[in-house]
Amino acid sequence: MDSERDSRYFSRQELESMRFRHLGRNVLISRTTRIYDPEYVAIGDHSIVDDFCVLSGNLQVGRNVHIAHGCRVIAGREGVLMDDFSGLAFGVTIFAQSDDYTGEALTNPTVPMQYRRIARARVELGRHVIIGAGTVVFPGVMLAEGSSVGACSMVTRSTEAWAVYVGVPAKKVRERSRRMLQLEKEYLQQEGSDDAVPAGSVVGPGA
Ligand SMILES: CC(C)(COP(=O)(O)OP(=O)(O)OC[C@H]1O[C@@H](n2cnc3c(N)ncnc32)[C@H](O)[C@@H]1OP(=O)(O)O)[C@@H](O)C(=O)NCCC(=O)NCCS
């Protein structure tokens, strides 16, 4: 990685001083991203978190996971799992907790907790799940392995494996190819060789 790109990310030493629950090899986290409680966050090998993200709560990130610019993952107590090779495109929001919007309780953090009612439910993204730009994922959603979600969608229900979803609320529109599983196998066999160096995030004119 060249020095200009390198300076966008925290150094290994800086990351280690943040005391993550787990910090894999070759992890890149942008200096402009905020992680509220790193001690609740585990991040696996070769994962990248780009600029202007906010990550909070009990967040478990596997290997080769990408969180693109401007994402928010509010994992809360119940937690969010992003399994290996999963990814969020620009501006995705995932939350594992929400105020009660029915009017039965007061809302928002300016009032004491006894007047609020917070729904909490874990969110999971299986291996190879990808979520398109601007999509929102609700508490309790389980995105099964290999499912994908188009841009600007709203995911309120769990998905079937290896299927493509779009829309508000997100609906299945087709099956998704499993060819990537063969490519994963080839990549993992090559790991450690020059042919398997992660591409990194490049969004400038050279992308
Ligand atoms: C979901 C997606 C993968 C489908 O791509 P595709 O297979 O090429 O599908 P098409 O563009 O042929 O669209 C098929 C239909 O779904 C609709 N559609 C496509 N994406 C949609 C979306 N995100 N939300 C709602 N409808 C969508 C199209 O309008 C079209 O409808 P029609 O048949 O009534 O005309 C793609 O549209 C998408 O959203 N990709 C995410 C891109 C992204 O966020 N990238 C981030 C940078 S990496």
The ligand as an ORCA input file, in Angstrom:
! r2SCAN-3c Opt
* xyz 0 1
  C     -30.133     -5.104     -7.104
  C     -29.156     -4.986     -8.266
  C     -27.946     -5.826     -7.957
  C     -29.885     -5.526     -9.487
  O     -29.067     -5.341    -10.591
  P     -29.468     -6.054    -11.995
  O     -29.479     -7.521    -11.798
  O     -28.569     -5.515    -13.039
  O     -30.972     -5.634    -12.182
  P     -31.616     -4.599    -13.204
  O     -30.883     -3.292    -13.186
  O     -31.768     -5.326    -14.504
  O     -33.059     -4.364    -12.557
  C     -34.053     -5.370    -12.509
  C     -35.321     -4.742    -11.959
  O     -35.152     -4.445    -10.557
  C     -35.293     -3.033    -10.335
  N     -34.256     -2.647     -9.376
  C     -32.929     -2.788     -9.519
  N     -32.284     -2.384     -8.427
  C     -33.232     -1.943     -7.568
  C     -33.181     -1.382     -6.287
  N     -32.021     -1.208     -5.677
  N     -34.331     -1.067     -5.687
  C     -35.529     -1.267     -6.308
  N     -35.643     -1.792     -7.560
  C     -34.501     -2.135     -8.171
  C     -35.074     -2.385    -11.692
  O     -35.700     -1.133    -11.775
  C     -35.689     -3.414    -12.614
  O     -37.084     -3.309    -12.548
  P     -38.011     -3.622    -13.841
  O     -37.755     -5.068    -14.176
  O     -39.398     -3.365    -13.335
  O     -37.534     -2.706    -14.893
  C     -28.701     -3.519     -8.506
  O     -29.743     -2.761     -9.089
  C     -28.257     -2.812     -7.242
  O     -29.045     -2.170     -6.523
  N     -26.936     -2.905     -6.972
  C     -26.311     -2.293     -5.839
  C     -25.260     -1.326     -6.333
  C     -24.588     -0.610     -5.210
  O     -25.182     -0.185     -4.242
  N     -23.305     -0.455     -5.350
  C     -22.543      0.263     -4.373
  C     -21.164      0.575     -4.836
  S     -20.197     -0.913     -4.824
*
